[in-house]
Amino acid sequence: MRFLLAALLSTVLLLTLLLTAFGTWSADPVTTKPLATPAVLPGGQPLRQIVATAGSLHLQLPVSQSAVTAIGYHNAGDGSLQLDPIGRQGNAGIFTRLWHKLAGTSKTDLVWYQLRGDRGPGTSMLSVGAAPGTDVYSPVDGTVVGIADYVLSNRTYGARVDIRPLDAPSVVVSLTHLRADPALTVGSNVEKARSKVGVIVDLTTVERQALARYTQDAGNNVSVSVRPAALLQVR
């Protein structure tokens, strides 16, 4: 009995020392400072920066770095492929964060958050936060193969823009939560981080944005997913 008690006390002491050495851990979400000031719409094209991958396909950040408020992922549940986020998870569990401390992960990496959703955790939908009206650029080189209404609660809120990447013609990259650029048409060729495809729309009147948990605004964003081309249904 004394041996078990001593072992228990030793374990508690070890955990205390670890927590002291590597910072105070909390199950609560990390309070974050937004990358961009709410209601400010920085103009210009984003610097080319890979934010996620899907196999050999690289997805570039679709809005200017100075406009990003937060980056999150959730499960789309519509046949979309799971994405591999670039950077570190800002709301990771204690052991994952401890590993990053021990491994010396750079704090300059992109930080992303696992978002809660009705379909459970996952990374098949990328949400890049920015204020409504922020310019959105193509995340890939490719051809526009579809522009359709984006409908929520029987109302149209912007569009869904479907792009077939040059590097991966067997999949389609879809962007939602945006109003398509008037100059964009089916058949348009787009260049990653250079071709404007639309502007972010405000969806706060129709749905609560999960990304708002990690921003200091309403959490509006442009959403990006990748699906097999066979699943594409232009409405």
Biotite code that builds the C-alpha atoms (Angstrom):
import biotite.structure as struc

atoms = struc.array([
    struc.Atom([0.000, 0.000, 0.000], chain_id="A", res_id=1, res_name="MET", atom_name="CA", element="C"),
    struc.Atom([2.816, 2.376, 0.907], chain_id="A", res_id=2, res_name="ARG", atom_name="CA", element="C"),
    struc.Atom([4.557, 1.501, -2.362], chain_id="A", res_id=3, res_name="PHE", atom_name="CA", element="C"),
    struc.Atom([1.426, 2.351, -4.393], chain_id="A", res_id=4, res_name="LEU", atom_name="CA", element="C"),
    struc.Atom([0.990, 5.633, -2.525], chain_id="A", res_id=5, res_name="LEU", atom_name="CA", element="C"),
    struc.Atom([4.626, 6.563, -3.121], chain_id="A", res_id=6, res_name="ALA", atom_name="CA", element="C"),
    struc.Atom([4.298, 5.719, -6.817], chain_id="A", res_id=7, res_name="ALA", atom_name="CA", element="C"),
    struc.Atom([1.160, 7.869, -7.086], chain_id="A", res_id=8, res_name="LEU", atom_name="CA", element="C"),
    struc.Atom([2.834, 10.824, -5.402], chain_id="A", res_id=9, res_name="LEU", atom_name="CA", element="C"),
    struc.Atom([5.869, 10.448, -7.672], chain_id="A", res_id=10, res_name="SER", atom_name="CA", element="C"),
    struc.Atom([3.625, 10.489, -10.746], chain_id="A", res_id=11, res_name="THR", atom_name="CA", element="C"),
    struc.Atom([1.828, 13.633, -9.582], chain_id="A", res_id=12, res_name="VAL", atom_name="CA", element="C"),
    struc.Atom([5.167, 15.309, -8.863], chain_id="A", res_id=13, res_name="LEU", atom_name="CA", element="C"),
    struc.Atom([6.501, 14.368, -12.308], chain_id="A", res_id=14, res_name="LEU", atom_name="CA", element="C"),
    struc.Atom([3.414, 15.760, -14.053], chain_id="A", res_id=15, res_name="LEU", atom_name="CA", element="C"),
    struc.Atom([3.691, 18.959, -12.033], chain_id="A", res_id=16, res_name="THR", atom_name="CA", element="C"),
    struc.Atom([7.319, 19.380, -13.061], chain_id="A", res_id=17, res_name="LEU", atom_name="CA", element="C"),
    struc.Atom([6.472, 18.754, -16.720], chain_id="A", res_id=18, res_name="LEU", atom_name="CA", element="C"),
    struc.Atom([3.648, 21.276, -16.698], chain_id="A", res_id=19, res_name="LEU", atom_name="CA", element="C"),
    struc.Atom([5.875, 23.820, -15.014], chain_id="A", res_id=20, res_name="THR", atom_name="CA", element="C"),
    struc.Atom([8.681, 23.260, -17.496], chain_id="A", res_id=21, res_name="ALA", atom_name="CA", element="C"),
    struc.Atom([6.550, 23.445, -20.612], chain_id="A", res_id=22, res_name="PHE", atom_name="CA", element="C"),
    struc.Atom([3.911, 25.980, -19.622], chain_id="A", res_id=23, res_name="GLY", atom_name="CA", element="C"),
    struc.Atom([0.416, 25.789, -18.198], chain_id="A", res_id=24, res_name="THR", atom_name="CA", element="C"),
    struc.Atom([-1.888, 23.569, -20.236], chain_id="A", res_id=25, res_name="TRP", atom_name="CA", element="C"),
    struc.Atom([-5.619, 24.174, -20.449], chain_id="A", res_id=26, res_name="SER", atom_name="CA", element="C"),
    struc.Atom([-8.461, 22.245, -22.031], chain_id="A", res_id=27, res_name="ALA", atom_name="CA", element="C"),
    struc.Atom([-10.081, 25.543, -22.953], chain_id="A", res_id=28, res_name="ASP", atom_name="CA", element="C"),
    struc.Atom([-9.454, 26.995, -26.427], chain_id="A", res_id=29, res_name="PRO", atom_name="CA", element="C"),
    struc.Atom([-6.430, 29.235, -26.719], chain_id="A", res_id=30, res_name="VAL", atom_name="CA", element="C"),
    struc.Atom([-7.249, 32.941, -26.703], chain_id="A", res_id=31, res_name="THR", atom_name="CA", element="C"),
    struc.Atom([-5.914, 34.140, -30.012], chain_id="A", res_id=32, res_name="THR", atom_name="CA", element="C"),
    struc.Atom([-4.953, 37.473, -31.422], chain_id="A", res_id=33, res_name="LYS", atom_name="CA", element="C"),
    struc.Atom([-6.423, 37.849, -34.913], chain_id="A", res_id=34, res_name="PRO", atom_name="CA", element="C"),
    struc.Atom([-4.002, 38.139, -37.807], chain_id="A", res_id=35, res_name="LEU", atom_name="CA", element="C"),
    struc.Atom([-6.118, 40.933, -39.246], chain_id="A", res_id=36, res_name="ALA", atom_name="CA", element="C"),
    struc.Atom([-8.071, 43.745, -37.618], chain_id="A", res_id=37, res_name="THR", atom_name="CA", element="C"),
    struc.Atom([-11.837, 43.143, -37.879], chain_id="A", res_id=38, res_name="PRO", atom_name="CA", element="C"),
    struc.Atom([-13.645, 45.259, -40.501], chain_id="A", res_id=39, res_name="ALA", atom_name="CA", element="C"),
    struc.Atom([-10.353, 46.104, -42.243], chain_id="A", res_id=40, res_name="VAL", atom_name="CA", element="C"),
    struc.Atom([-10.127, 44.843, -45.812], chain_id="A", res_id=41, res_name="LEU", atom_name="CA", element="C"),
    struc.Atom([-6.476, 44.618, -46.828], chain_id="A", res_id=42, res_name="PRO", atom_name="CA", element="C"),
    struc.Atom([-6.230, 44.616, -50.599], chain_id="A", res_id=43, res_name="GLY", atom_name="CA", element="C"),
    struc.Atom([-3.875, 42.886, -52.945], chain_id="A", res_id=44, res_name="GLY", atom_name="CA", element="C"),
    struc.Atom([-3.007, 39.350, -53.821], chain_id="A", res_id=45, res_name="GLN", atom_name="CA", element="C"),
    struc.Atom([-1.770, 36.894, -51.195], chain_id="A", res_id=46, res_name="PRO", atom_name="CA", element="C"),
    struc.Atom([1.819, 35.777, -51.154], chain_id="A", res_id=47, res_name="LEU", atom_name="CA", element="C"),
    struc.Atom([2.039, 32.248, -52.438], chain_id="A", res_id=48, res_name="ARG", atom_name="CA", element="C"),
    struc.Atom([1.849, 30.030, -49.365], chain_id="A", res_id=49, res_name="GLN", atom_name="CA", element="C"),
    struc.Atom([0.662, 26.440, -49.158], chain_id="A", res_id=50, res_name="ILE", atom_name="CA", element="C"),
    struc.Atom([-2.017, 26.076, -46.497], chain_id="A", res_id=51, res_name="VAL", atom_name="CA", element="C"),
    struc.Atom([-3.014, 22.430, -47.052], chain_id="A", res_id=52, res_name="ALA", atom_name="CA", element="C"),
    struc.Atom([-2.425, 19.441, -49.302], chain_id="A", res_id=53, res_name="THR", atom_name="CA", element="C"),
    struc.Atom([-4.575, 16.644, -50.701], chain_id="A", res_id=54, res_name="ALA", atom_name="CA", element="C"),
    struc.Atom([-2.166, 14.018, -51.934], chain_id="A", res_id=55, res_name="GLY", atom_name="CA", element="C"),
    struc.Atom([0.072, 15.717, -54.493], chain_id="A", res_id=56, res_name="SER", atom_name="CA", element="C"),
    struc.Atom([-2.287, 18.707, -54.790], chain_id="A", res_id=57, res_name="LEU", atom_name="CA", element="C"),
    struc.Atom([-1.134, 21.863, -53.005], chain_id="A", res_id=58, res_name="HIS", atom_name="CA", element="C"),
    struc.Atom([-3.726, 24.416, -51.903], chain_id="A", res_id=59, res_name="LEU", atom_name="CA", element="C"),
    struc.Atom([-2.505, 27.995, -51.657], chain_id="A", res_id=60, res_name="GLN", atom_name="CA", element="C"),
    struc.Atom([-3.824, 30.502, -49.140], chain_id="A", res_id=61, res_name="LEU", atom_name="CA", element="C"),
    struc.Atom([-6.798, 32.091, -50.990], chain_id="A", res_id=62, res_name="PRO", atom_name="CA", element="C"),
    struc.Atom([-6.788, 35.500, -49.274], chain_id="A", res_id=63, res_name="VAL", atom_name="CA", element="C"),
    struc.Atom([-4.084, 38.002, -48.419], chain_id="A", res_id=64, res_name="SER", atom_name="CA", element="C"),
    struc.Atom([-2.072, 37.046, -45.337], chain_id="A", res_id=65, res_name="GLN", atom_name="CA", element="C"),
    struc.Atom([-2.856, 40.453, -43.845], chain_id="A", res_id=66, res_name="SER", atom_name="CA", element="C"),
    struc.Atom([-6.595, 39.690, -44.055], chain_id="A", res_id=67, res_name="ALA", atom_name="CA", element="C"),
    struc.Atom([-6.621, 36.268, -42.372], chain_id="A", res_id=68, res_name="VAL", atom_name="CA", element="C"),
    struc.Atom([-8.325, 36.151, -38.966], chain_id="A", res_id=69, res_name="THR", atom_name="CA", element="C"),
    struc.Atom([-7.981, 32.397, -38.335], chain_id="A", res_id=70, res_name="ALA", atom_name="CA", element="C"),
    struc.Atom([-7.744, 29.073, -40.157], chain_id="A", res_id=71, res_name="ILE", atom_name="CA", element="C"),
    struc.Atom([-9.908, 26.091, -39.266], chain_id="A", res_id=72, res_name="GLY", atom_name="CA", element="C"),
    struc.Atom([-10.931, 22.648, -40.474], chain_id="A", res_id=73, res_name="TYR", atom_name="CA", element="C"),
    struc.Atom([-14.042, 20.530, -40.040], chain_id="A", res_id=74, res_name="HIS", atom_name="CA", element="C"),
    struc.Atom([-15.689, 17.520, -41.637], chain_id="A", res_id=75, res_name="ASN", atom_name="CA", element="C"),
    struc.Atom([-17.653, 18.377, -44.795], chain_id="A", res_id=76, res_name="ALA", atom_name="CA", element="C"),
    struc.Atom([-19.381, 14.999, -44.954], chain_id="A", res_id=77, res_name="GLY", atom_name="CA", element="C"),
    struc.Atom([-20.152, 15.241, -48.699], chain_id="A", res_id=78, res_name="ASP", atom_name="CA", element="C"),
    struc.Atom([-17.521, 12.956, -50.152], chain_id="A", res_id=79, res_name="GLY", atom_name="CA", element="C"),
    struc.Atom([-14.807, 15.583, -49.872], chain_id="A", res_id=80, res_name="SER", atom_name="CA", element="C"),
    struc.Atom([-11.258, 14.338, -49.403], chain_id="A", res_id=81, res_name="LEU", atom_name="CA", element="C"),
    struc.Atom([-9.453, 14.769, -46.101], chain_id="A", res_id=82, res_name="GLN", atom_name="CA", element="C"),
    struc.Atom([-6.890, 17.563, -46.298], chain_id="A", res_id=83, res_name="LEU", atom_name="CA", element="C"),
    struc.Atom([-3.481, 17.585, -44.641], chain_id="A", res_id=84, res_name="ASP", atom_name="CA", element="C"),
    struc.Atom([-3.102, 20.947, -42.854], chain_id="A", res_id=85, res_name="PRO", atom_name="CA", element="C"),
    struc.Atom([0.191, 22.804, -42.996], chain_id="A", res_id=86, res_name="ILE", atom_name="CA", element="C"),
    struc.Atom([1.381, 24.187, -39.652], chain_id="A", res_id=87, res_name="GLY", atom_name="CA", element="C"),
    struc.Atom([0.440, 23.279, -36.101], chain_id="A", res_id=88, res_name="ARG", atom_name="CA", element="C"),
    struc.Atom([-2.914, 22.784, -34.426], chain_id="A", res_id=89, res_name="GLN", atom_name="CA", element="C"),
    struc.Atom([-3.638, 25.653, -32.051], chain_id="A", res_id=90, res_name="GLY", atom_name="CA", element="C"),
    struc.Atom([-6.194, 23.727, -29.992], chain_id="A", res_id=91, res_name="ASN", atom_name="CA", element="C"),
    struc.Atom([-4.398, 20.394, -29.899], chain_id="A", res_id=92, res_name="ALA", atom_name="CA", element="C"),
    struc.Atom([-4.541, 18.162, -26.831], chain_id="A", res_id=93, res_name="GLY", atom_name="CA", element="C"),
    struc.Atom([-1.966, 18.300, -24.046], chain_id="A", res_id=94, res_name="ILE", atom_name="CA", element="C"),
    struc.Atom([0.201, 15.438, -25.330], chain_id="A", res_id=95, res_name="PHE", atom_name="CA", element="C"),
    struc.Atom([0.296, 16.778, -28.892], chain_id="A", res_id=96, res_name="THR", atom_name="CA", element="C"),
    struc.Atom([1.322, 20.201, -27.627], chain_id="A", res_id=97, res_name="ARG", atom_name="CA", element="C"),
    struc.Atom([3.910, 18.640, -25.335], chain_id="A", res_id=98, res_name="LEU", atom_name="CA", element="C"),
    struc.Atom([5.374, 16.767, -28.294], chain_id="A", res_id=99, res_name="TRP", atom_name="CA", element="C"),
    struc.Atom([5.618, 20.005, -30.292], chain_id="A", res_id=100, res_name="HIS", atom_name="CA", element="C"),
    struc.Atom([7.431, 21.588, -27.350], chain_id="A", res_id=101, res_name="LYS", atom_name="CA", element="C"),
    struc.Atom([9.894, 18.721, -27.168], chain_id="A", res_id=102, res_name="LEU", atom_name="CA", element="C"),
    struc.Atom([10.350, 18.585, -30.956], chain_id="A", res_id=103, res_name="ALA", atom_name="CA", element="C"),
    struc.Atom([10.954, 22.311, -31.149], chain_id="A", res_id=104, res_name="GLY", atom_name="CA", element="C"),
    struc.Atom([8.211, 23.092, -33.683], chain_id="A", res_id=105, res_name="THR", atom_name="CA", element="C"),
    struc.Atom([8.637, 26.609, -35.057], chain_id="A", res_id=106, res_name="SER", atom_name="CA", element="C"),
    struc.Atom([6.146, 29.144, -33.757], chain_id="A", res_id=107, res_name="LYS", atom_name="CA", element="C"),
    struc.Atom([6.234, 30.884, -37.132], chain_id="A", res_id=108, res_name="THR", atom_name="CA", element="C"),
    struc.Atom([4.304, 28.008, -38.768], chain_id="A", res_id=109, res_name="ASP", atom_name="CA", element="C"),
    struc.Atom([0.676, 28.488, -39.747], chain_id="A", res_id=110, res_name="LEU", atom_name="CA", element="C"),
    struc.Atom([-1.689, 27.832, -36.849], chain_id="A", res_id=111, res_name="VAL", atom_name="CA", element="C"),
    struc.Atom([-4.966, 26.049, -37.533], chain_id="A", res_id=112, res_name="TRP", atom_name="CA", element="C"),
    struc.Atom([-7.888, 24.934, -35.382], chain_id="A", res_id=113, res_name="TYR", atom_name="CA", element="C"),
    struc.Atom([-10.020, 21.811, -35.363], chain_id="A", res_id=114, res_name="GLN", atom_name="CA", element="C"),
    struc.Atom([-13.595, 23.104, -35.517], chain_id="A", res_id=115, res_name="LEU", atom_name="CA", element="C"),
    struc.Atom([-16.664, 21.500, -34.042], chain_id="A", res_id=116, res_name="ARG", atom_name="CA", element="C"),
    struc.Atom([-19.425, 20.486, -36.424], chain_id="A", res_id=117, res_name="GLY", atom_name="CA", element="C"),
    struc.Atom([-22.514, 18.333, -36.799], chain_id="A", res_id=118, res_name="ASP", atom_name="CA", element="C"),
    struc.Atom([-20.490, 15.755, -38.735], chain_id="A", res_id=119, res_name="ARG", atom_name="CA", element="C"),
    struc.Atom([-17.746, 15.424, -36.152], chain_id="A", res_id=120, res_name="GLY", atom_name="CA", element="C"),
    struc.Atom([-14.047, 16.249, -36.351], chain_id="A", res_id=121, res_name="PRO", atom_name="CA", element="C"),
    struc.Atom([-12.178, 16.084, -39.608], chain_id="A", res_id=122, res_name="GLY", atom_name="CA", element="C"),
    struc.Atom([-10.172, 18.116, -42.096], chain_id="A", res_id=123, res_name="THR", atom_name="CA", element="C"),
    struc.Atom([-12.150, 17.768, -45.331], chain_id="A", res_id=124, res_name="SER", atom_name="CA", element="C"),
    struc.Atom([-13.300, 21.411, -45.235], chain_id="A", res_id=125, res_name="MET", atom_name="CA", element="C"),
    struc.Atom([-10.825, 24.285, -44.920], chain_id="A", res_id=126, res_name="LEU", atom_name="CA", element="C"),
    struc.Atom([-12.161, 27.609, -43.613], chain_id="A", res_id=127, res_name="SER", atom_name="CA", element="C"),
    struc.Atom([-9.958, 30.677, -44.028], chain_id="A", res_id=128, res_name="VAL", atom_name="CA", element="C"),
    struc.Atom([-11.356, 33.518, -41.942], chain_id="A", res_id=129, res_name="GLY", atom_name="CA", element="C"),
    struc.Atom([-11.553, 37.088, -43.230], chain_id="A", res_id=130, res_name="ALA", atom_name="CA", element="C"),
    struc.Atom([-14.030, 39.966, -43.136], chain_id="A", res_id=131, res_name="ALA", atom_name="CA", element="C"),
    struc.Atom([-16.920, 40.128, -45.632], chain_id="A", res_id=132, res_name="PRO", atom_name="CA", element="C"),
    struc.Atom([-15.834, 41.899, -48.799], chain_id="A", res_id=133, res_name="GLY", atom_name="CA", element="C"),
    struc.Atom([-12.286, 40.517, -48.680], chain_id="A", res_id=134, res_name="THR", atom_name="CA", element="C"),
    struc.Atom([-10.946, 39.468, -52.084], chain_id="A", res_id=135, res_name="ASP", atom_name="CA", element="C"),
    struc.Atom([-10.612, 35.716, -52.665], chain_id="A", res_id=136, res_name="VAL", atom_name="CA", element="C"),
    struc.Atom([-8.030, 34.268, -55.059], chain_id="A", res_id=137, res_name="TYR", atom_name="CA", element="C"),
    struc.Atom([-7.751, 30.846, -56.646], chain_id="A", res_id=138, res_name="SER", atom_name="CA", element="C"),
    struc.Atom([-5.923, 28.309, -54.451], chain_id="A", res_id=139, res_name="PRO", atom_name="CA", element="C"),
    struc.Atom([-4.742, 26.346, -57.520], chain_id="A", res_id=140, res_name="VAL", atom_name="CA", element="C"),
    struc.Atom([-3.809, 26.690, -61.173], chain_id="A", res_id=141, res_name="ASP", atom_name="CA", element="C"),
    struc.Atom([-6.703, 25.360, -63.202], chain_id="A", res_id=142, res_name="GLY", atom_name="CA", element="C"),
    struc.Atom([-9.928, 25.871, -65.121], chain_id="A", res_id=143, res_name="THR", atom_name="CA", element="C"),
    struc.Atom([-13.317, 26.944, -63.772], chain_id="A", res_id=144, res_name="VAL", atom_name="CA", element="C"),
    struc.Atom([-15.752, 24.088, -64.458], chain_id="A", res_id=145, res_name="VAL", atom_name="CA", element="C"),
    struc.Atom([-18.749, 25.309, -62.500], chain_id="A", res_id=146, res_name="GLY", atom_name="CA", element="C"),
    struc.Atom([-20.353, 28.372, -60.925], chain_id="A", res_id=147, res_name="ILE", atom_name="CA", element="C"),
    struc.Atom([-23.541, 27.637, -59.006], chain_id="A", res_id=148, res_name="ALA", atom_name="CA", element="C"),
    struc.Atom([-25.747, 29.317, -56.415], chain_id="A", res_id=149, res_name="ASP", atom_name="CA", element="C"),
    struc.Atom([-24.828, 28.532, -52.819], chain_id="A", res_id=150, res_name="TYR", atom_name="CA", element="C"),
    struc.Atom([-28.161, 27.920, -51.074], chain_id="A", res_id=151, res_name="VAL", atom_name="CA", element="C"),
    struc.Atom([-28.821, 27.941, -47.324], chain_id="A", res_id=152, res_name="LEU", atom_name="CA", element="C"),
    struc.Atom([-32.310, 27.775, -45.818], chain_id="A", res_id=153, res_name="SER", atom_name="CA", element="C"),
    struc.Atom([-33.838, 28.134, -49.299], chain_id="A", res_id=154, res_name="ASN", atom_name="CA", element="C"),
    struc.Atom([-31.994, 31.383, -49.931], chain_id="A", res_id=155, res_name="ARG", atom_name="CA", element="C"),
    struc.Atom([-29.006, 32.105, -52.126], chain_id="A", res_id=156, res_name="THR", atom_name="CA", element="C"),
    struc.Atom([-25.868, 33.365, -50.401], chain_id="A", res_id=157, res_name="TYR", atom_name="CA", element="C"),
    struc.Atom([-23.223, 33.904, -53.014], chain_id="A", res_id=158, res_name="GLY", atom_name="CA", element="C"),
    struc.Atom([-21.886, 31.073, -55.128], chain_id="A", res_id=159, res_name="ALA", atom_name="CA", element="C"),
    struc.Atom([-19.959, 27.842, -55.260], chain_id="A", res_id=160, res_name="ARG", atom_name="CA", element="C"),
    struc.Atom([-16.999, 28.045, -57.619], chain_id="A", res_id=161, res_name="VAL", atom_name="CA", element="C"),
    struc.Atom([-15.591, 24.740, -58.878], chain_id="A", res_id=162, res_name="ASP", atom_name="CA", element="C"),
    struc.Atom([-12.054, 24.603, -60.290], chain_id="A", res_id=163, res_name="ILE", atom_name="CA", element="C"),
    struc.Atom([-10.355, 21.639, -61.944], chain_id="A", res_id=164, res_name="ARG", atom_name="CA", element="C"),
    struc.Atom([-6.639, 21.812, -61.052], chain_id="A", res_id=165, res_name="PRO", atom_name="CA", element="C"),
    struc.Atom([-4.079, 21.434, -63.817], chain_id="A", res_id=166, res_name="LEU", atom_name="CA", element="C"),
    struc.Atom([-1.922, 19.257, -61.557], chain_id="A", res_id=167, res_name="ASP", atom_name="CA", element="C"),
    struc.Atom([-4.773, 16.960, -60.481], chain_id="A", res_id=168, res_name="ALA", atom_name="CA", element="C"),
    struc.Atom([-7.554, 16.796, -63.111], chain_id="A", res_id=169, res_name="PRO", atom_name="CA", element="C"),
    struc.Atom([-9.237, 13.868, -61.337], chain_id="A", res_id=170, res_name="SER", atom_name="CA", element="C"),
    struc.Atom([-10.438, 16.163, -58.526], chain_id="A", res_id=171, res_name="VAL", atom_name="CA", element="C"),
    struc.Atom([-12.322, 19.439, -58.254], chain_id="A", res_id=172, res_name="VAL", atom_name="CA", element="C"),
    struc.Atom([-11.543, 22.238, -55.801], chain_id="A", res_id=173, res_name="VAL", atom_name="CA", element="C"),
    struc.Atom([-14.713, 23.977, -54.584], chain_id="A", res_id=174, res_name="SER", atom_name="CA", element="C"),
    struc.Atom([-14.941, 27.383, -52.908], chain_id="A", res_id=175, res_name="LEU", atom_name="CA", element="C"),
    struc.Atom([-18.040, 28.625, -51.074], chain_id="A", res_id=176, res_name="THR", atom_name="CA", element="C"),
    struc.Atom([-19.014, 31.528, -48.790], chain_id="A", res_id=177, res_name="HIS", atom_name="CA", element="C"),
    struc.Atom([-18.101, 33.969, -51.552], chain_id="A", res_id=178, res_name="LEU", atom_name="CA", element="C"),
    struc.Atom([-19.703, 36.057, -54.281], chain_id="A", res_id=179, res_name="ARG", atom_name="CA", element="C"),
    struc.Atom([-18.197, 35.097, -57.619], chain_id="A", res_id=180, res_name="ALA", atom_name="CA", element="C"),
    struc.Atom([-16.287, 37.769, -59.509], chain_id="A", res_id=181, res_name="ASP", atom_name="CA", element="C"),
    struc.Atom([-18.412, 39.110, -62.415], chain_id="A", res_id=182, res_name="PRO", atom_name="CA", element="C"),
    struc.Atom([-15.541, 38.478, -64.846], chain_id="A", res_id=183, res_name="ALA", atom_name="CA", element="C"),
    struc.Atom([-15.372, 34.795, -63.888], chain_id="A", res_id=184, res_name="LEU", atom_name="CA", element="C"),
    struc.Atom([-17.061, 32.328, -66.254], chain_id="A", res_id=185, res_name="THR", atom_name="CA", element="C"),
    struc.Atom([-17.073, 28.588, -66.803], chain_id="A", res_id=186, res_name="VAL", atom_name="CA", element="C"),
    struc.Atom([-13.986, 27.873, -68.873], chain_id="A", res_id=187, res_name="GLY", atom_name="CA", element="C"),
    struc.Atom([-11.928, 30.676, -67.330], chain_id="A", res_id=188, res_name="SER", atom_name="CA", element="C"),
    struc.Atom([-8.319, 29.751, -66.647], chain_id="A", res_id=189, res_name="ASN", atom_name="CA", element="C"),
    struc.Atom([-7.148, 30.771, -63.172], chain_id="A", res_id=190, res_name="VAL", atom_name="CA", element="C"),
    struc.Atom([-3.716, 31.098, -61.593], chain_id="A", res_id=191, res_name="GLU", atom_name="CA", element="C"),
    struc.Atom([-3.022, 30.275, -57.967], chain_id="A", res_id=192, res_name="LYS", atom_name="CA", element="C"),
    struc.Atom([-2.801, 33.325, -55.676], chain_id="A", res_id=193, res_name="ALA", atom_name="CA", element="C"),
    struc.Atom([-3.106, 35.610, -58.726], chain_id="A", res_id=194, res_name="ARG", atom_name="CA", element="C"),
    struc.Atom([-6.586, 35.207, -60.224], chain_id="A", res_id=195, res_name="SER", atom_name="CA", element="C"),
    struc.Atom([-9.414, 36.777, -58.239], chain_id="A", res_id=196, res_name="LYS", atom_name="CA", element="C"),
    struc.Atom([-12.454, 34.508, -58.052], chain_id="A", res_id=197, res_name="VAL", atom_name="CA", element="C"),
    struc.Atom([-14.731, 36.529, -55.761], chain_id="A", res_id=198, res_name="GLY", atom_name="CA", element="C"),
    struc.Atom([-15.240, 38.243, -52.412], chain_id="A", res_id=199, res_name="VAL", atom_name="CA", element="C"),
    struc.Atom([-16.293, 36.815, -49.046], chain_id="A", res_id=200, res_name="ILE", atom_name="CA", element="C"),
    struc.Atom([-19.987, 37.191, -48.162], chain_id="A", res_id=201, res_name="VAL", atom_name="CA", element="C"),
    struc.Atom([-21.532, 37.713, -44.721], chain_id="A", res_id=202, res_name="ASP", atom_name="CA", element="C"),
    struc.Atom([-23.326, 34.572, -43.524], chain_id="A", res_id=203, res_name="LEU", atom_name="CA", element="C"),
    struc.Atom([-23.886, 35.588, -39.906], chain_id="A", res_id=204, res_name="THR", atom_name="CA", element="C"),
    struc.Atom([-27.624, 36.122, -40.488], chain_id="A", res_id=205, res_name="THR", atom_name="CA", element="C"),
    struc.Atom([-28.163, 32.539, -41.590], chain_id="A", res_id=206, res_name="VAL", atom_name="CA", element="C"),
    struc.Atom([-25.675, 30.415, -39.631], chain_id="A", res_id=207, res_name="GLU", atom_name="CA", element="C"),
    struc.Atom([-23.273, 30.664, -36.725], chain_id="A", res_id=208, res_name="ARG", atom_name="CA", element="C"),
    struc.Atom([-19.695, 30.447, -37.921], chain_id="A", res_id=209, res_name="GLN", atom_name="CA", element="C"),
    struc.Atom([-17.656, 27.856, -36.000], chain_id="A", res_id=210, res_name="ALA", atom_name="CA", element="C"),
    struc.Atom([-14.487, 29.827, -36.729], chain_id="A", res_id=211, res_name="LEU", atom_name="CA", element="C"),
    struc.Atom([-15.784, 32.683, -34.527], chain_id="A", res_id=212, res_name="ALA", atom_name="CA", element="C"),
    struc.Atom([-14.591, 30.678, -31.501], chain_id="A", res_id=213, res_name="ARG", atom_name="CA", element="C"),
    struc.Atom([-11.032, 31.554, -32.502], chain_id="A", res_id=214, res_name="TYR", atom_name="CA", element="C"),
    struc.Atom([-11.420, 35.081, -33.877], chain_id="A", res_id=215, res_name="THR", atom_name="CA", element="C"),
    struc.Atom([-12.476, 38.440, -32.491], chain_id="A", res_id=216, res_name="GLN", atom_name="CA", element="C"),
    struc.Atom([-15.190, 38.884, -35.108], chain_id="A", res_id=217, res_name="ASP", atom_name="CA", element="C"),
    struc.Atom([-18.168, 36.917, -36.461], chain_id="A", res_id=218, res_name="ALA", atom_name="CA", element="C"),
    struc.Atom([-15.940, 34.270, -38.019], chain_id="A", res_id=219, res_name="GLY", atom_name="CA", element="C"),
    struc.Atom([-16.873, 34.831, -41.674], chain_id="A", res_id=220, res_name="ASN", atom_name="CA", element="C"),
    struc.Atom([-14.649, 32.892, -44.044], chain_id="A", res_id=221, res_name="ASN", atom_name="CA", element="C"),
    struc.Atom([-14.114, 31.360, -47.441], chain_id="A", res_id=222, res_name="VAL", atom_name="CA", element="C"),
    struc.Atom([-14.435, 27.578, -47.399], chain_id="A", res_id=223, res_name="SER", atom_name="CA", element="C"),
    struc.Atom([-12.380, 25.256, -49.601], chain_id="A", res_id=224, res_name="VAL", atom_name="CA", element="C"),
    struc.Atom([-12.880, 21.539, -50.241], chain_id="A", res_id=225, res_name="SER", atom_name="CA", element="C"),
    struc.Atom([-11.554, 18.934, -52.677], chain_id="A", res_id=226, res_name="VAL", atom_name="CA", element="C"),
    struc.Atom([-13.767, 16.237, -54.182], chain_id="A", res_id=227, res_name="ARG", atom_name="CA", element="C"),
    struc.Atom([-13.337, 13.522, -56.803], chain_id="A", res_id=228, res_name="PRO", atom_name="CA", element="C"),
    struc.Atom([-14.404, 14.963, -60.161], chain_id="A", res_id=229, res_name="ALA", atom_name="CA", element="C"),
    struc.Atom([-16.968, 12.162, -60.498], chain_id="A", res_id=230, res_name="ALA", atom_name="CA", element="C"),
    struc.Atom([-18.934, 13.655, -57.587], chain_id="A", res_id=231, res_name="LEU", atom_name="CA", element="C"),
    struc.Atom([-19.227, 17.081, -59.211], chain_id="A", res_id=232, res_name="LEU", atom_name="CA", element="C"),
    struc.Atom([-22.841, 18.046, -59.785], chain_id="A", res_id=233, res_name="GLN", atom_name="CA", element="C"),
    struc.Atom([-23.319, 21.494, -61.256], chain_id="A", res_id=234, res_name="VAL", atom_name="CA", element="C"),
    struc.Atom([-26.696, 22.749, -60.150], chain_id="A", res_id=235, res_name="ARG", atom_name="CA", element="C"),
])
